[in-house]
Amino acid sequence: MKKLFMTRSRAVAYLIKIRRRKPGDIDGLRVVDADTQMQSLEMIERLLLAVRAGRQSQFRVDFPEEIDVLVADP
Protein backbone atom coordinates (compact mmCIF):
# COMPACT_ATOMS: atom_id res chain seq x y z
CA MET A 1 0.00 0.00 0.00
CA LYS A 2 1.25 3.45 -0.92
CA LYS A 3 1.31 6.37 1.51
CA LEU A 4 1.06 9.85 0.06
CA PHE A 5 1.31 13.30 1.61
CA MET A 6 -0.80 15.93 -0.14
CA THR A 7 -1.93 19.46 0.43
CA ARG A 8 -5.64 19.81 1.15
CA SER A 9 -6.34 21.23 -2.31
CA ARG A 10 -4.47 18.35 -3.98
CA ALA A 11 -6.34 15.79 -1.86
CA VAL A 12 -9.68 17.37 -2.82
CA ALA A 13 -8.67 17.31 -6.50
CA TYR A 14 -7.66 13.65 -6.16
CA LEU A 15 -11.03 12.73 -4.62
CA ILE A 16 -12.89 14.66 -7.32
CA LYS A 17 -10.98 12.69 -9.95
CA ILE A 18 -11.98 9.42 -8.29
CA ARG A 19 -15.58 10.65 -7.97
CA ARG A 20 -15.76 11.39 -11.69
CA ARG A 21 -14.57 7.90 -12.63
CA LYS A 22 -17.09 6.01 -10.49
CA PRO A 23 -20.36 6.56 -12.46
CA GLY A 24 -18.79 4.97 -15.54
CA ASP A 25 -18.23 1.80 -13.53
CA ILE A 26 -21.97 1.52 -12.78
CA ASP A 27 -23.18 1.18 -16.39
CA GLY A 28 -24.10 -2.38 -17.31
CA LEU A 29 -23.96 -3.79 -13.76
CA ARG A 30 -26.59 -5.97 -12.14
CA VAL A 31 -28.89 -4.21 -9.68
CA VAL A 32 -27.14 -5.65 -6.61
CA ASP A 33 -23.70 -4.67 -7.91
CA ALA A 34 -24.90 -1.21 -8.93
CA ASP A 35 -26.26 -0.66 -5.42
CA THR A 36 -22.86 -1.49 -3.93
CA GLN A 37 -21.19 0.91 -6.35
CA MET A 38 -23.67 3.66 -5.47
CA GLN A 39 -22.87 3.20 -1.77
CA SER A 40 -19.17 3.49 -2.60
CA LEU A 41 -19.87 6.67 -4.56
CA GLU A 42 -21.78 8.13 -1.62
CA MET A 43 -18.89 7.37 0.75
CA ILE A 44 -16.46 9.16 -1.58
CA GLU A 45 -18.73 12.20 -1.71
CA ARG A 46 -18.92 12.37 2.11
CA LEU A 47 -15.14 11.96 2.34
CA LEU A 48 -14.66 14.72 -0.21
CA LEU A 49 -16.80 17.10 1.83
CA ALA A 50 -15.02 16.19 5.09
CA VAL A 51 -11.54 16.69 3.62
CA ARG A 52 -12.56 19.94 1.94
CA ALA A 53 -14.01 21.30 5.19
CA GLY A 54 -10.88 20.31 7.14
CA ARG A 55 -12.69 17.78 9.36
CA GLN A 56 -10.56 14.91 8.10
CA SER A 57 -6.83 14.96 7.44
CA GLN A 58 -6.17 11.29 6.79
CA PHE A 59 -8.02 8.78 4.62
CA ARG A 60 -7.62 5.58 2.65
CA VAL A 61 -8.94 4.88 -0.83
CA ASP A 62 -9.14 1.51 -2.55
CA PHE A 63 -9.92 2.80 -6.03
CA PRO A 64 -8.08 2.71 -8.43
CA GLU A 65 -5.48 1.31 -6.02
CA GLU A 66 -5.06 1.11 -2.25
CA ILE A 67 -3.52 4.36 -0.99
CA ASP A 68 -3.23 6.03 2.43
CA VAL A 69 -3.38 9.80 2.08
CA LEU A 70 -2.17 12.21 4.75
CA VAL A 71 -3.22 15.84 4.29
CA ALA A 72 -0.41 18.24 5.15
CA ASP A 73 -1.45 21.88 5.04
CA PRO A 74 1.42 24.32 4.57
MDAnalysis code that builds the backbone (N, CA, C; Angstrom):
import MDAnalysis as mda
import numpy as np

u = mda.Universe.empty(222, n_residues=74, atom_resindex=np.repeat(np.arange(74), 3), trajectory=True)
u.add_TopologyAttr("name", ["N", "CA", "C"] * 74)
u.add_TopologyAttr("resid", np.arange(1, 75))
u.add_TopologyAttr("resname", ["MET", "LYS", "LYS", "LEU", "PHE", "MET", "THR", "ARG", "SER", "ARG", "ALA", "VAL", "ALA", "TYR", "LEU", "ILE", "LYS", "ILE", "ARG", "ARG", "ARG", "LYS", "PRO", "GLY", "ASP", "ILE", "ASP", "GLY", "LEU", "ARG", "VAL", "VAL", "ASP", "ALA", "ASP", "THR", "GLN", "MET", "GLN", "SER", "LEU", "GLU", "MET", "ILE", "GLU", "ARG", "LEU", "LEU", "LEU", "ALA", "VAL", "ARG", "ALA", "GLY", "ARG", "GLN", "SER", "GLN", "PHE", "ARG", "VAL", "ASP", "PHE", "PRO", "GLU", "GLU", "ILE", "ASP", "VAL", "LEU", "VAL", "ALA", "ASP", "PRO"])
u.atoms.positions = np.array([
    [0.836, -1.174, 0.000],
    [0.000, 0.000, 0.000],
    [0.885, 1.243, 0.000],
    [0.509, 2.194, -0.835],
    [1.252, 3.449, -0.915],
    [0.777, 4.407, 0.165],
    [1.659, 5.274, 0.607],
    [1.310, 6.370, 1.511],
    [1.725, 7.661, 0.832],
    [0.797, 8.581, 0.726],
    [1.059, 9.848, 0.063],
    [0.754, 11.012, 0.988],
    [1.570, 12.048, 0.911],
    [1.310, 13.303, 1.605],
    [0.853, 14.298, 0.547],
    [-0.245, 14.967, 0.809],
    [-0.800, 15.926, -0.141],
    [-1.259, 17.170, 0.595],
    [-1.282, 18.276, -0.128],
    [-1.933, 19.460, 0.425],
    [-3.434, 19.208, 0.383],
    [-4.192, 19.988, 1.117],
    [-5.643, 19.812, 1.150],
    [-6.247, 19.995, -0.247],
    [-5.782, 20.992, -0.978],
    [-6.345, 21.226, -2.309],
    [-6.027, 20.068, -3.257],
    [-4.842, 19.504, -3.138],
    [-4.474, 18.353, -3.976],
    [-5.292, 17.120, -3.595],
    [-5.532, 16.920, -2.306],
    [-6.343, 15.786, -1.855],
    [-7.777, 15.921, -2.357],
    [-8.320, 17.138, -2.316],
    [-9.684, 17.365, -2.823],
    [-9.724, 17.089, -4.325],
    [-8.729, 17.559, -5.057],
    [-8.672, 17.313, -6.504],
    [-8.573, 15.814, -6.798],
    [-7.797, 15.099, -5.995],
    [-7.656, 13.649, -6.158],
    [-8.997, 12.944, -5.944],
    [-9.722, 13.340, -4.902],
    [-11.025, 12.734, -4.624],
    [-12.048, 13.081, -5.706],
    [-11.987, 14.287, -6.228],
    [-12.893, 14.663, -7.324],
    [-12.616, 13.798, -8.545],
    [-11.352, 13.550, -8.823],
    [-10.977, 12.694, -9.953],
    [-11.534, 11.281, -9.778],
    [-11.428, 10.745, -8.575],
    [-11.980, 9.416, -8.290],
    [-13.495, 9.443, -8.427],
    [-14.116, 10.500, -7.917],
    [-15.575, 10.649, -7.967],
    [-16.079, 10.676, -9.414],
    [-15.349, 11.305, -10.285],
    [-15.763, 11.393, -11.695],
    [-15.638, 10.054, -12.422],
    [-14.744, 9.206, -11.994],
    [-14.567, 7.896, -12.630],
    [-15.641, 6.897, -12.228],
    [-16.171, 7.012, -11.037],
    [-17.087, 6.012, -10.492],
    [-18.358, 5.802, -11.305],
    [-19.110, 6.825, -11.744],
    [-20.358, 6.556, -12.461],
    [-20.171, 5.694, -13.705],
    [-19.047, 5.800, -14.370],
    [-18.790, 4.973, -15.540],
    [-18.704, 3.497, -15.198],
    [-18.328, 3.194, -13.973],
    [-18.232, 1.805, -13.532],
    [-19.596, 1.192, -13.272],
    [-20.638, 2.009, -13.136],
    [-21.965, 1.519, -12.777],
    [-22.737, 1.025, -13.999],
    [-22.474, 1.577, -15.168],
    [-23.178, 1.182, -16.393],
    [-23.019, -0.309, -16.653],
    [-24.136, -0.975, -16.940],
    [-24.103, -2.381, -17.306],
    [-23.988, -3.351, -16.147],
    [-24.052, -2.888, -14.909],
    [-23.964, -3.791, -13.762],
    [-25.340, -4.327, -13.385],
    [-25.337, -5.449, -12.697],
    [-26.590, -5.969, -12.143],
    [-27.045, -5.034, -11.046],
    [-28.309, -5.120, -10.670],
    [-28.892, -4.214, -9.677],
    [-28.146, -4.289, -8.351],
    [-27.825, -5.485, -7.889],
    [-27.137, -5.649, -6.610],
    [-25.746, -5.007, -6.672],
    [-25.032, -5.237, -7.761],
    [-23.696, -4.667, -7.908],
    [-23.750, -3.148, -8.050],
    [-24.754, -2.656, -8.759],
    [-24.902, -1.208, -8.926],
    [-25.190, -0.544, -7.585],
    [-25.966, -1.205, -6.737],
    [-26.264, -0.658, -5.417],
    [-24.989, -0.527, -4.586],
    [-24.141, -1.531, -4.644],
    [-22.863, -1.489, -3.930],
    [-21.998, -0.347, -4.456],
    [-21.963, -0.170, -5.758],
    [-21.187, 0.906, -6.354],
    [-21.743, 2.271, -5.961],
    [-23.062, 2.396, -5.882],
    [-23.673, 3.661, -5.475],
    [-23.317, 3.988, -4.024],
    [-23.272, 2.981, -3.157],
    [-22.866, 3.205, -1.770],
    [-21.409, 3.673, -1.708],
    [-20.571, 3.086, -2.530],
    [-19.169, 3.492, -2.598],
    [-19.056, 4.942, -3.075],
    [-19.854, 5.305, -4.041],
    [-19.875, 6.671, -4.560],
    [-20.314, 7.657, -3.482],
    [-21.307, 7.279, -2.710],
    [-21.785, 8.130, -1.622],
    [-20.709, 8.320, -0.553],
    [-19.963, 7.270, -0.238],
    [-18.888, 7.374, 0.747],
    [-17.792, 8.318, 0.259],
    [-17.471, 8.257, -1.027],
    [-16.457, 9.156, -1.583],
    [-16.929, 10.602, -1.507],
    [-18.204, 10.834, -1.780],
    [-18.734, 12.198, -1.707],
    [-18.667, 12.746, -0.287],
    [-19.005, 11.920, 0.711],
    [-18.915, 12.366, 2.110],
    [-17.471, 12.634, 2.503],
    [-16.559, 11.767, 2.063],
    [-15.139, 11.959, 2.341],
    [-14.639, 13.254, 1.704],
    [-15.045, 13.498, 0.494],
    [-14.656, 14.721, -0.212],
    [-15.082, 15.959, 0.569],
    [-16.309, 15.965, 1.056],
    [-16.795, 17.100, 1.833],
    [-16.031, 17.251, 3.152],
    [-15.740, 16.138, 3.815],
    [-15.025, 16.187, 5.093],
    [-13.591, 16.691, 4.914],
    [-12.917, 16.240, 3.876],
    [-11.541, 16.686, 3.618],
    [-11.545, 18.158, 3.235],
    [-12.478, 18.536, 2.383],
    [-12.556, 19.936, 1.943],
    [-12.819, 20.883, 3.104],
    [-13.671, 20.459, 4.039],
    [-14.013, 21.297, 5.194],
    [-12.939, 21.267, 6.276],
    [-11.953, 20.381, 6.155],
    [-10.882, 20.308, 7.142],
    [-11.215, 19.429, 8.333],
    [-12.309, 18.670, 8.253],
    [-12.687, 17.784, 9.355],
    [-11.896, 16.483, 9.346],
    [-11.297, 16.163, 8.213],
    [-10.556, 14.912, 8.102],
    [-9.224, 15.204, 7.419],
    [-8.147, 14.705, 8.014],
    [-6.829, 14.964, 7.441],
    [-6.079, 13.686, 7.084],
    [-6.771, 12.559, 7.165],
    [-6.173, 11.295, 6.786],
    [-7.283, 10.398, 6.266],
    [-7.018, 9.697, 5.156],
    [-8.021, 8.782, 4.623],
    [-7.355, 7.728, 3.766],
    [-8.105, 6.685, 3.480],
    [-7.618, 5.579, 2.655],
    [-8.611, 5.362, 1.518],
    [-8.096, 5.204, 0.318],
    [-8.939, 4.884, -0.829],
    [-8.483, 3.543, -1.398],
    [-9.434, 2.805, -1.958],
    [-9.139, 1.506, -2.551],
    [-9.294, 1.531, -4.066],
    [-9.692, 2.681, -4.604],
    [-9.919, 2.802, -6.035],
    [-9.121, 3.958, -6.585],
    [-8.372, 3.867, -7.584],
    [-8.077, 2.711, -8.434],
    [-7.059, 1.758, -7.825],
    [-6.381, 2.198, -6.755],
    [-5.480, 1.313, -6.016],
    [-5.531, 1.697, -4.545],
    [-5.008, 0.842, -3.684],
    [-5.060, 1.109, -2.253],
    [-3.984, 2.115, -1.856],
    [-4.436, 3.265, -1.343],
    [-3.523, 4.355, -0.993],
    [-3.963, 4.985, 0.326],
    [-3.005, 5.225, 1.224],
    [-3.232, 6.026, 2.430],
    [-2.804, 7.443, 2.100],
    [-3.682, 8.398, 2.368],
    [-3.381, 9.798, 2.083],
    [-3.356, 10.572, 3.394],
    [-2.293, 11.334, 3.603],
    [-2.169, 12.213, 4.753],
    [-2.176, 13.651, 4.234],
    [-3.099, 14.451, 4.737],
    [-3.217, 15.835, 4.289],
    [-2.291, 16.694, 5.136],
    [-1.386, 17.373, 4.465],
    [-0.414, 18.240, 5.146],
    [-0.600, 19.652, 4.634],
    [-1.257, 20.476, 5.420],
    [-1.445, 21.876, 5.041],
    [-0.176, 22.660, 5.313],
    [0.196, 23.530, 4.371],
    [1.420, 24.322, 4.567],
    [1.252, 25.380, 5.648],
])
